[in-house]
Amino acid sequence: MRNRNQWAVLGVAGAAVLFVLANAVYVVDQTTQALVLRLGQPVRMVNTPRRPAPGLHMKTPFVEQIVRFEKRNIALENPPQEIFAADQGRIVVDSFVRYRIADPLAFYRALRDPTTAANRLGAVSQASVRETLGRSTTSDIISARRGALMETVKQDIARQAAESRFGVEILDVKLRRADLPEENQEAVYRRMQSDRQREAQTLRATGEREAQRIRSEAQKLGDTVRGEGDAARAKIYADSFGKDASFAAFYRSMSAYEQTLANGETTMVLSPDSEFFRYFSKGPGR
């Protein structure tokens, strides 16, 4: 009987030890970061992005509790909202935010849990999207400038999160969808088409004026060069003819023959002893 009681006591003691040990150890996964609370007050962080330490850890049993947070990136989906752009155009946008918990202690103090974080960050991001896009035109929102607008929204959300000490890092903000309401899609598209046509006409007119200016300057330069060439040629001819009068007469006659007989169809009625053909006759002038 005494042995039986001893075994019972040992069994109870062993169970108590196991129970205490089970409450003294905990495991933190690689994708998780933990905050240790002592009587409800945070005392230390485990496996944070700055100090990774996954695995088995110890805590004071029954006094310290563990609160776990996601270490990976978290996606926050915002519901669609209608925005009035700067040109009074209406547009429906669907945005999402990606963030991660960079400081579990600050996150716990400011937001407590992921549900509260989704509500607070969702409200901040939707307000930032509405304010930023409200200062832009409809064409900017649905065109290639959307990326720059989203970068502005991201910086604004990150600033507000830092000022509020949310303990999060904003990684990305994107518009999943940016559509016009069905009742004014056609009107906006027509206005955008008209704007592009106007811009194209302005560019074509500017190009035509520039081309006309270039042609005019080129023609003026060509006339100047031709005039200078003609003057130089005339001077060379004058200098040459002044040195030899007979050569000058011969050259002028050859030029006249070339211009008159070049096409082979010229008909002339001249006297055989005409001065025009003096270089075809016999004698010193042949």
C-alpha positions in Angstrom: 0.0 0.0 0.0 2.8 2.3 0.9 4.6 1.6 -2.5 1.3 2.3 -4.3 1.0 5.7 -2.6 4.6 6.5 -3.4 4.1 5.8 -7.1 1.0 7.9 -7.1 2.9 10.8 -5.6 5.7 10.3 -8.1 3.1 10.3 -10.9 1.5 13.5 -9.8 4.9 15.2 -9.4 6.0 14.1 -12.8 2.8 15.3 -14.4 3.3 18.6 -12.6 6.8 18.9 -13.9 5.7 18.2 -17.4 3.0 20.7 -17.1 5.3 23.4 -15.9 7.9 22.5 -18.5 5.3 22.7 -21.2 4.5 26.2 -20.1 8.1 27.2 -19.9 9.2 26.4 -23.5 7.8 27.6 -26.8 8.7 27.4 -30.5 9.0 30.3 -32.9 8.7 29.3 -36.6 10.9 31.0 -39.3 7.8 32.8 -40.7 6.7 34.1 -37.3 7.9 36.7 -34.9 6.9 36.7 -31.2 6.3 39.2 -28.4 6.7 38.0 -24.9 4.2 39.5 -22.4 4.7 39.4 -18.6 1.5 40.0 -16.8 0.2 41.7 -19.9 3.2 44.0 -20.4 5.6 43.4 -23.3 9.1 42.5 -22.1 11.0 41.2 -25.2 10.8 40.4 -28.9 11.9 37.1 -30.5 12.8 36.4 -34.1 12.4 39.9 -35.4 13.6 41.0 -38.9 16.6 42.7 -37.3 17.4 39.8 -34.9 16.3 36.5 -36.4 16.2 33.6 -33.9 13.7 30.9 -34.8 13.5 27.7 -32.8 13.0 26.7 -29.2 12.9 29.4 -26.5 12.2 29.6 -22.7 9.8 31.8 -20.8 8.6 32.1 -17.2 5.7 29.6 -16.9 2.2 31.0 -16.0 3.6 34.5 -15.8 4.7 35.2 -19.4 2.5 34.8 -22.5 3.4 34.7 -26.2 1.8 36.8 -28.9 2.8 35.7 -32.4 2.8 38.0 -35.5 3.4 37.3 -39.2 7.0 37.8 -40.3 6.2 37.6 -44.1 4.7 40.2 -46.3 1.0 40.9 -45.7 -1.5 41.9 -48.4 -4.2 44.4 -47.5 -7.1 44.5 -50.0 -9.1 47.8 -50.1 -12.7 47.8 -51.3 -13.5 49.7 -54.6 -14.1 53.4 -54.1 -15.3 56.1 -56.4 -13.0 59.2 -56.8 -13.6 62.6 -58.3 -10.5 63.6 -60.3 -9.2 67.1 -60.7 -11.0 67.5 -64.0 -14.3 66.5 -62.3 -14.2 63.1 -63.9 -15.5 60.1 -61.8 -13.4 57.0 -61.6 -13.7 53.7 -59.7 -10.4 52.5 -58.2 -9.5 49.2 -56.5 -6.2 49.4 -54.6 -4.1 47.1 -52.4 -1.2 47.6 -50.0 1.6 45.2 -49.1 3.4 45.7 -45.8 5.2 43.8 -43.1 5.5 44.1 -39.4 9.0 45.6 -38.8 8.6 46.3 -35.1 6.3 43.8 -33.2 6.4 45.9 -30.0 5.3 49.1 -31.7 2.7 47.1 -33.7 1.3 45.6 -30.5 1.1 48.9 -28.7 -0.5 50.8 -31.6 -2.6 48.1 -33.3 -2.7 45.0 -31.1 -3.8 42.5 -33.7 -4.0 42.0 -37.5 -7.7 42.8 -37.7 -7.2 46.3 -36.1 -4.2 46.8 -38.3 -6.2 46.0 -41.4 -8.9 48.5 -40.4 -6.4 51.3 -39.5 -4.1 50.9 -42.4 -7.1 50.4 -44.8 -8.5 53.7 -43.7 -5.2 55.5 -44.1 -4.5 54.0 -47.5 -7.9 54.7 -48.9 -7.8 58.3 -47.7 -4.3 58.7 -49.3 -5.4 57.2 -52.6 -8.5 59.4 -52.6 -6.5 62.6 -51.9 -3.6 61.9 -54.3 -5.8 60.8 -57.2 -8.2 63.7 -56.5 -5.4 66.1 -57.4 -4.8 64.4 -60.8 -6.7 64.3 -64.0 -8.6 61.2 -65.2 -6.2 60.7 -68.1 -3.2 60.7 -65.7 -4.9 58.1 -63.5 -5.6 55.6 -66.3 -2.4 56.3 -68.3 1.3 55.5 -67.8 1.6 58.2 -65.0 -0.3 55.9 -62.7 3.0 54.4 -61.4 4.3 57.8 -60.3 0.9 58.5 -58.5 1.1 55.2 -56.7 4.7 56.0 -55.5 3.4 59.2 -54.1 0.6 57.3 -52.3 3.1 54.8 -50.9 5.3 57.5 -49.5 2.3 59.3 -47.9 1.1 56.1 -46.2 4.6 55.3 -45.0 4.9 58.7 -43.6 1.6 58.5 -41.7 2.5 55.0 -40.4 5.8 56.2 -39.1 4.2 59.2 -37.4 1.6 57.0 -35.8 4.3 54.4 -34.8 2.4 51.5 -36.3 5.6 49.4 -36.4 5.0 48.5 -40.1 7.0 48.9 -43.3 5.0 49.8 -46.4 6.4 47.8 -49.3 4.0 48.6 -52.2 0.8 50.2 -53.2 -0.9 49.4 -56.4 -4.2 50.0 -58.2 -5.7 46.7 -59.2 -8.4 48.4 -61.3 -9.1 52.0 -62.4 -12.3 52.1 -64.4 -14.6 54.8 -65.4 -18.3 54.5 -64.4 -20.2 53.1 -67.3 -22.4 56.2 -67.7 -19.4 58.5 -68.6 -16.8 56.2 -70.1 -17.7 57.1 -73.7 -17.7 60.9 -73.0 -14.2 60.7 -71.3 -12.8 58.6 -74.1 -14.1 61.1 -76.7 -12.6 64.0 -74.8 -9.2 62.2 -74.5 -9.3 61.5 -78.3 -10.1 65.1 -79.0 -7.2 66.2 -76.8 -4.8 63.9 -78.5 -5.9 65.1 -82.0 -5.4 68.7 -80.9 -2.0 67.9 -79.6 -1.1 66.1 -82.9 -2.2 69.0 -85.0 -0.2 71.4 -82.9 2.9 69.2 -83.3 2.4 68.9 -87.1 2.0 72.7 -87.4 5.1 73.3 -85.4 7.0 70.8 -87.5 5.8 72.4 -90.8 6.9 75.8 -89.7 10.3 74.5 -88.7 10.6 72.7 -92.0 9.6 75.8 -93.9 12.2 77.8 -92.0 14.9 75.3 -92.7 14.0 75.2 -96.5 14.1 79.0 -96.6 17.5 79.2 -95.0 18.8 76.4 -97.2 17.6 78.2 -100.3 19.0 81.5 -99.2 22.4 79.9 -98.5 22.2 78.1 -101.9 21.5 81.4 -103.7 24.4 83.1 -101.8 26.8 80.3 -102.7 25.7 80.2 -106.4 26.1 84.0 -106.6 29.6 83.8 -105.2 30.4 81.0 -107.6 29.1 82.9 -110.6 31.0 86.0 -109.5 34.2 84.0 -109.2 33.6 82.4 -112.6 33.0 85.7 -114.2 36.2 87.1 -112.7 38.2 84.1 -113.9 36.7 84.5 -117.4 37.4 88.3 -117.4 41.0 87.7 -116.3 41.5 85.0 -118.9 39.9 87.0 -121.7 41.8 90.1 -120.8 45.1 88.3 -121.4 44.2 86.8 -124.8 41.5 88.5 -127.0 41.7 85.8 -129.7 41.1 83.0 -127.1 38.2 85.0 -125.8 36.6 85.2 -129.2 37.3 81.5 -129.8 35.7 80.5 -126.5 32.6 82.6 -127.1 32.2 81.1 -130.5 32.5 77.5 -129.2 30.0 78.3 -126.5 27.6 79.6 -129.1 28.1 76.5 -131.3 27.4 74.3 -128.2 24.2 76.1 -127.3 22.9 76.3 -130.9 23.8 72.8 -132.2 23.4 70.8 -129.1 20.0 69.2 -129.9 20.9 68.4 -133.6 17.5 69.8 -134.8 18.4 73.5 -135.2 17.9 75.0 -138.7 19.8 78.2 -139.6 19.9 80.2 -142.8 23.3 82.0 -143.0 25.6 83.3 -145.6 28.7 81.1 -146.3 30.9 83.9 -145.3 29.0 84.7 -142.1 31.1 85.7 -139.2 29.3 83.0 -137.1 31.2 80.2 -139.0 34.6 81.8 -139.3 36.2 79.1 -137.3 34.9 76.5 -139.8 36.6 78.1 -142.7 40.2 77.7 -143.9 42.9 80.2 -143.0 44.5 81.5 -139.8 41.1 81.5 -138.0 40.3 77.9 -138.7 
